[in-house]
Amino acid sequence: MIGIETIWSSIRDALIRAPDWLSATAVLVIATIAALAVHRLIYAIFDRGLGERHPFLRRVLSRAKGPLALALVAFALAAALQSAPIAPVVSASFSRLLLIAFIVLAGWIAHIATEVGSSLYLRQFTLESEDNLLARKHLTQVRILKRAMHTLIVVVTLSAVLMTFEPVRQYGVSLFASAGAAGLIAGLAARPVLSNLIAGIQIATTQPIRIDDQVVVENETGRIEEITSTYVVIRLWDMRRLIVPLSYFIEKPFQNWTRDSTNLVGTVVLYVDFTAPLDAIRAKFDEIVKASPLWDGNLVKLQVTDAKEGSIELRALVSARSSADAFDLRCEIREKLIGFLQQDYPGALPRARQQTLSQDPLSQKTPPQKSNEVSNERPPRSAAR
């Protein structure tokens, strides 16, 4: 203890006798070295104390190692400026820069903590399972709230930086005090941004859509691929991408095929002749469905839903675990039923009929001869002459 006090006294005496610029430089260098030493000591203590516990804190400290070191250096330099022999004007400007740097670094660390927390929370969910409703629910909530949190961190950080400047702070207060038409114009200009932000919060809480949901939007069928803070990306069946504003899913109707469950009911419509053997077709339909691995074992039904002039309409209902399985199962049923009819009952396929109606001989009347019809009789000789 006595040795440390002696060394510090010697350093202080040397700094007093040295020029001001050299003393100021030495003070700032010593503050920087001390901040880095404290940074290393903090990580050494946490590495020994945490062990395998507290994975969130360990990952935050691991990813924020650089920003935390810079923040400690900025804090130490701001404290050292109070005792360094520097002109007040230079010291005030330098202190403001260090304060701005510290605020930005704090926002950066908050951004890292948000990313780490969301990734650790989502590690317990996977979208690879067939019934991934719970995973899609949490994935959607976390992604939307994470983007909202990032936006909030940026806004708060920028606001804190601007509040360090006295003229800007006074101008902001006077501007808000006399908002008037300027406030109205700003509100109208920011309406799309605010509406999408509010829509994002509504979607995160009520969840009309989730990541990987099967939806029908603007007569286009696809899956929700990405939900940002302003728009939603829908991957269509032919790999196109449909970009829809976030507020669309709050203001307009759309279809969500996987809202409560991924199971879907598929429909196959066939038109057959009136002489088609319905019992045989129904038995073959049951055989095809029960032999297919795409069927989920819930629903299988064949009904006659309409009768038209030349054919009858058969509607087959079948359930599957997902929309993709339902589509493939419908195609399989349609192909095999048509093949079955072609091979075993070709007469059951739709065909055009033609019927000739014969007239009753007793009711036939000799059509009257037309007045301009030429007579087959020979004209008299006198007339011929």
LINKA-V13975 format. One record per residue. N is the residue number from 0. RES is the residue in one letter. PSI is psi in degrees with one decimal (* if undefined). D_CENTER is the distance of its C-alpha to the mean C-alpha in whole Angstrom. Layout:
# LINKA-V13975
{{N,RES,PSI,D_CENTER} {N,RES,PSI,D_CENTER}}
This chain:
# LINKA-V13975
{{0,M,-41.4,61} {1,I,-35.1,65} {2,G,-39.0,63} {3,I,-42.4,60} {4,E,-37.7,62} {5,T,-43.4,64} {6,I,-42.9,62} {7,W,-38.5,60} {8,S,-40.0,63} {9,S,-41.3,64} {10,I,-40.9,61} {11,R,-41.1,61} {12,D,-39.6,65} {13,A,-37.7,64} {14,L,-32.9,61} {15,I,-38.5,63} {16,R,-19.1,66} {17,A,163.5,63} {18,P,160.1,62} {19,D,-42.4,59} {20,W,-36.7,57} {21,L,-38.3,58} {22,S,-43.8,57} {23,A,-43.0,54} {24,T,-42.3,53} {25,A,-41.4,54} {26,V,-43.1,52} {27,L,-38.1,49} {28,V,-43.3,49} {29,I,-39.5,50} {30,A,-39.0,48} {31,T,-44.8,45} {32,I,-40.6,47} {33,A,-40.4,47} {34,A,-41.9,43} {35,L,-34.2,42} {36,A,-41.4,45} {37,V,-38.6,43} {38,H,-44.6,39} {39,R,-38.0,41} {40,L,-40.2,43} {41,I,-44.8,40} {42,Y,-34.1,38} {43,A,-40.2,41} {44,I,-43.3,41} {45,F,-34.9,37} {46,D,-36.5,38} {47,R,-35.6,41} {48,G,-35.9,40} {49,L,-43.4,36} {50,G,-130.0,37} {51,E,0.7,34} {52,R,166.7,33} {53,H,65.7,30} {54,P,-31.9,28} {55,F,-49.6,26} {56,L,-37.8,29} {57,R,-44.3,30} {58,R,-35.9,26} {59,V,-45.7,26} {60,L,-34.0,30} {61,S,-44.2,29} {62,R,-24.2,27} {63,A,22.1,28} {64,K,-45.7,32} {65,G,-52.8,32} {66,P,-36.3,31} {67,L,-38.4,33} {68,A,-43.4,36} {69,L,-37.3,35} {70,A,-40.9,35} {71,L,-39.7,38} {72,V,-43.7,40} {73,A,-41.1,39} {74,F,-42.6,40} {75,A,-39.4,44} {76,L,-39.3,44} {77,A,-36.6,44} {78,A,-36.4,46} {79,A,-25.9,49} {80,L,-23.1,49} {81,Q,-26.3,51} {82,S,-4.5,54} {83,A,143.3,54} {84,P,76.9,56} {85,I,148.4,54} {86,A,144.0,55} {87,P,-37.2,53} {88,V,-45.5,51} {89,V,-41.1,50} {90,S,-40.1,49} {91,A,-43.5,47} {92,S,-43.5,45} {93,F,-38.4,44} {94,S,-39.1,43} {95,R,-41.4,41} {96,L,-41.6,39} {97,L,-37.2,39} {98,L,-41.8,38} {99,I,-43.1,35} {100,A,-40.7,34} {101,F,-40.8,34} {102,I,-44.6,32} {103,V,-41.8,29} {104,L,-35.7,30} {105,A,-41.0,29} {106,G,-37.6,26} {107,W,-44.1,25} {108,I,-39.6,26} {109,A,-38.3,24} {110,H,-44.3,21} {111,I,-42.1,22} {112,A,-37.6,22} {113,T,-43.4,19} {114,E,-44.8,17} {115,V,-44.2,20} {116,G,-42.1,20} {117,S,-40.7,16} {118,S,-39.0,16} {119,L,-37.6,19} {120,Y,-36.5,18} {121,L,-6.9,15} {122,R,-22.9,18} {123,Q,-0.8,19} {124,F,146.8,16} {125,T,145.0,16} {126,L,1.1,13} {127,E,-21.3,17} {128,S,160.5,18} {129,E,-46.3,19} {130,D,84.0,18} {131,N,29.6,15} {132,L,-46.4,14} {133,L,-40.4,15} {134,A,-42.4,13} {135,R,-34.3,10} {136,K,-50.9,11} {137,H,-36.4,12} {138,L,-42.4,9} {139,T,-46.1,7} {140,Q,-46.9,10} {141,V,-41.4,11} {142,R,-42.7,8} {143,I,-45.4,9} {144,L,-31.9,12} {145,K,-42.8,13} {146,R,-38.7,12} {147,A,-37.6,14} {148,M,-40.0,17} {149,H,-43.1,17} {150,T,-42.1,17} {151,L,-40.0,20} {152,I,-42.9,22} {153,V,-43.4,22} {154,V,-45.2,23} {155,V,-40.5,26} {156,T,-47.4,27} {157,L,-39.1,28} {158,S,-42.4,29} {159,A,-37.9,31} {160,V,-44.1,32} {161,L,-31.8,34} {162,M,-11.5,35} {163,T,-16.2,38} {164,F,118.2,39} {165,E,-44.6,42} {166,P,-40.6,42} {167,V,-39.0,38} {168,R,-42.9,38} {169,Q,-39.4,41} {170,Y,-38.6,40} {171,G,-40.6,36} {172,V,-44.5,38} {173,S,-34.0,40} {174,L,-43.1,38} {175,F,-29.3,36} {176,A,-32.3,39} {177,S,54.8,40} {178,A,-65.0,37} {179,G,-133.0,38} {180,A,-35.0,37} {181,A,-40.7,35} {182,G,-37.4,33} {183,L,-44.5,32} {184,I,-43.6,31} {185,A,-38.1,29} {186,G,-40.9,27} {187,L,-38.9,27} {188,A,-34.7,25} {189,A,1.5,23} {190,R,-46.4,22} {191,P,-40.5,19} {192,V,-46.0,17} {193,L,-39.1,19} {194,S,-40.5,17} {195,N,-36.6,14} {196,L,-45.1,14} {197,I,-39.2,16} {198,A,-37.5,13} {199,G,-41.2,11} {200,I,-39.7,13} {201,Q,-42.4,14} {202,I,-37.5,10} {203,A,-32.4,11} {204,T,-47.1,14} {205,T,-29.2,14} {206,Q,63.3,11} {207,P,-24.9,12} {208,I,155.4,8} {209,R,166.2,7} {210,I,133.5,5} {211,D,14.1,7} {212,D,145.1,9} {213,Q,118.0,11} {214,V,160.7,12} {215,V,112.2,14} {216,V,126.7,14} {217,E,42.0,17} {218,N,23.4,18} {219,E,133.7,16} {220,T,132.7,15} {221,G,-173.4,12} {222,R,145.5,9} {223,I,113.2,5} {224,E,-36.3,5} {225,E,141.3,3} {226,I,110.9,3} {227,T,-172.7,6} {228,S,-11.3,10} {229,T,-23.7,11} {230,Y,167.9,8} {231,V,134.4,5} {232,V,121.9,6} {233,I,122.0,7} {234,R,113.4,10} {235,L,170.7,13} {236,W,-26.8,16} {237,D,24.7,18} {238,M,9.4,15} {239,R,163.6,15} {240,R,126.9,12} {241,L,119.6,11} {242,I,120.6,10} {243,V,134.6,10} {244,P,149.2,11} {245,L,-34.2,9} {246,S,-15.9,13} {247,Y,-40.2,13} {248,F,-3.6,12} {249,I,-31.9,14} {250,E,-24.0,17} {251,K,153.3,17} {252,P,149.3,17} {253,F,168.9,15} {254,Q,133.6,15} {255,N,107.7,13} {256,W,-15.6,15} {257,T,38.2,14} {258,R,-49.9,14} {259,D,-23.0,17} {260,S,154.8,18} {261,T,-13.7,17} {262,N,138.4,20} {263,L,157.6,21} {264,V,122.9,24} {265,G,153.0,25} {266,T,133.9,28} {267,V,124.6,31} {268,V,128.1,33} {269,L,147.3,37} {270,Y,123.2,40} {271,V,169.9,43} {272,D,160.9,47} {273,F,-22.3,49} {274,T,7.0,51} {275,A,139.9,48} {276,P,100.6,48} {277,L,-38.2,46} {278,D,-41.2,46} {279,A,-39.2,46} {280,I,-41.3,43} {281,R,-40.2,41} {282,A,-42.1,43} {283,K,-38.2,41} {284,F,-45.9,38} {285,D,-39.3,38} {286,E,-43.1,39} {287,I,-45.3,37} {288,V,-47.3,34} {289,K,-20.8,35} {290,A,-8.9,36} {291,S,134.4,32} {292,P,-8.3,30} {293,L,-17.4,27} {294,W,137.7,28} {295,D,-0.7,27} {296,G,11.9,31} {297,N,-57.3,30} {298,L,132.7,31} {299,V,118.2,33} {300,K,139.2,35} {301,L,127.2,37} {302,Q,153.8,39} {303,V,111.9,40} {304,T,-9.9,39} {305,D,155.4,41} {306,A,118.8,44} {307,K,-173.5,45} {308,E,-41.8,48} {309,G,-5.3,47} {310,S,168.9,45} {311,I,152.6,43} {312,E,125.3,39} {313,L,130.2,38} {314,R,120.9,35} {315,A,127.4,33} {316,L,133.1,31} {317,V,144.4,29} {318,S,154.7,26} {319,A,168.9,24} {320,R,-23.7,22} {321,S,170.5,19} {322,S,-36.5,18} {323,A,-43.6,19} {324,D,-38.3,22} {325,A,-41.1,23} {326,F,-46.2,23} {327,D,-37.8,25} {328,L,-39.2,27} {329,R,-44.5,28} {330,C,-42.2,29} {331,E,-45.6,31} {332,I,-44.6,33} {333,R,-46.3,33} {334,E,-45.0,35} {335,K,-34.7,37} {336,L,-40.3,38} {337,I,-41.7,40} {338,G,-37.8,41} {339,F,-44.3,43} {340,L,-39.1,44} {341,Q,-36.5,45} {342,Q,-45.7,47} {343,D,-33.9,49} {344,Y,68.6,49} {345,P,-26.5,49} {346,G,-11.3,51} {347,A,-9.2,48} {348,L,151.5,45} {349,P,139.7,45} {350,R,154.8,49} {351,A,133.7,50} {352,R,147.1,54} {353,Q,125.9,57} {354,Q,129.7,60} {355,T,125.4,63} {356,L,122.4,65} {357,S,141.7,69} {358,Q,152.8,71} {359,D,126.9,74} {360,P,-32.2,78} {361,L,-26.6,80} {362,S,-1.6,77} {363,Q,137.0,77} {364,K,145.0,79} {365,T,123.4,80} {366,P,140.5,79} {367,P,145.3,81} {368,Q,143.3,82} {369,K,150.3,81} {370,S,-29.2,83} {371,N,12.8,83} {372,E,136.1,83} {373,V,131.2,86} {374,S,143.2,89} {375,N,-7.6,90} {376,E,149.8,94} {377,R,142.2,96} {378,P,155.6,97} {379,P,158.2,101} {380,R,-37.7,103} {381,S,-37.7,105} {382,A,-34.5,101} {383,A,-34.5,100} {384,R,*,103}}
